[in-house]
Amino acid sequence: MGLIIGFITILLVGFLIIRGYNAKGVLFVGGVGLLLIAVALGKAIGGEKSTGLFFVDISNLIFSLMEKRGGGLGLLIMVLIGFSAYMSHIGANDTVIRVLSRPLGHIRSPYFLLLGAFFIGSLLSFAISSATALGAFLMATLFPILTNLGISRPSAAAVCATTAMLTLAPTAPDVVLAAEQAGIPVKDYAFSYMIPMSVLAILATAVAHFFWQPYCDRKEGLLPQGGGERIQMDLSALKKAPTFYMILPFLPIAGMLIFDGKVPIAGRVMPEMSLGAVVVLTLIISLIIEYCRHPRAKDLYEGLEVAYKEMGAAFAGVVILLIAAGVFAEGLSNIGFVDEMIALVEKSGAAGVTMMFALVGVTLLVVVASGSGNAAFYAFVEIAPKMAAKLGINPAYLILPMQQASNVGRTLSPVSGVIVAVSGAGNLSPMLLVKRTAIPTLVALAVVVLYTLIFVPLHLPAAP
């Protein structure tokens, strides 16, 4: 019964999100509805902490999620997003874009230029974390150049749409959440698991673009004309800042590696710092550098205000979505969805592998249907550690491919923000663009799954 109710609720939630209903509200209401159904089925909310009054137990559960998500993980995500906003405000992110874009001027073969554009766009995800924003930026700067050199509009748009489908930045909000749910430090999760997988998938996606886009162009009579011209991107709209500013957005990543309690510098082991503390330190360093360049306190405080406002927007957007997804996941757990799904996959043998495929499949379907990667991943990642614990497997084995599938799936969805933005800017049909992104996206997903099967340990090593 719990499995049936859970799947019906998941389908209903996905349908409402597709119809344009607010994902946070749909997940929250869906979660509360599941909790009420659990009460009707005679299940106690809150386990041993249950008071016996369902409205008290549900309220306590929701507020405890607010405390946990808002004060711990949520605050870290807000700080990260505020820091990124400040980097954009002072021109550091634009400097990254300007420097990384220079190599494109040395590529003259049309389809090799497509490959170069894809690699550069993937690296630009460090500076522009939003897939939609990165796609729109590339459509404004790179797309006209590619098309003027004779590359077809669908091929150029497909590359612009797929540059952010695999996560490289270890400070991205979904990475932070995945690491917490996997019970692994962010640094270990990112550098031991996620980044190697992403690099391999990006290389495979580039190869797929190199063969798939010419094939589609031949089928549609759109083979590029010309070539050999030296290109020059118009980056005049970017903010001007010293070249060394490109280092600033990467300092939190360097800090994660240096301040881990193991690295010796000048004969002394550096103390361990949390990711949040490293970001705060980087922000202080950036403020000092900005004040040296523009010694006016008023401008400095206005720059900080930009970060504060983005932190508030992050709470209203990402953190509340985390809380709503947590309520939804608790609802699924309380009706018995988790236990019954585990019992179902255990009958098939190789329960861990089967569960991984099931969670990746469900996540991908919800993303493709709804167009929202975060809503799908945040909703299901909460139940992955519980399933892993009951199956006795490594939680990262379930969470890592789910996280990647939630990003990859956006380029298969005609209603996702990045597909809508890129197809609109390129005057293309969303379905035509999805056709052009489908094979590279499926190749990336195949690499993600194969990497998980081969390189991610199914079981955690036994404690010494």
Buried (B, 14 or more C-beta within 10 A) or exposed (E): EBBEBBBEBBEEBBEBBBEEBBBBEBBBBBBBBBBBBBBEEEBBBBEEEBEEEBEEBBEBBBEBBBEBBBEEBBBBBBBBBBBBBBBBBBBBBBBBBBEBBEEBEEBBEBBEBBBBBBBBBBBBBBBBBBBBBBBBBBBEBBBEBBBEBBBBBBBBBBBBBBBBBBBBBBBBBBBBBBBBBBBBBBBBBBBBBBBEBBBBBBBBBBEBBBEBBBEBBEEEEBBBEEBEEEBEBEEEEBBEBEEEBBEBBBBBBEBBBBBBEEEEEEEEEBEEBEBBBBBBBBBEEBBEBBBEEEEEEEEBEEBBEBBEEBBEBBBEBBBBBBBBBBBBBBBBBBBBBBBBBBEBBBEEEEBBBBBBBBBBEBBBBBBBBBBBBBBBBBBBBBBBBBBBEBBEBBBBBBBBBBBBBBBBBBBBBBBBBBBBBBBEBBEBEBEBBBBBBBBBBBBBBEBBBBBBBEEBEBEBEEEE
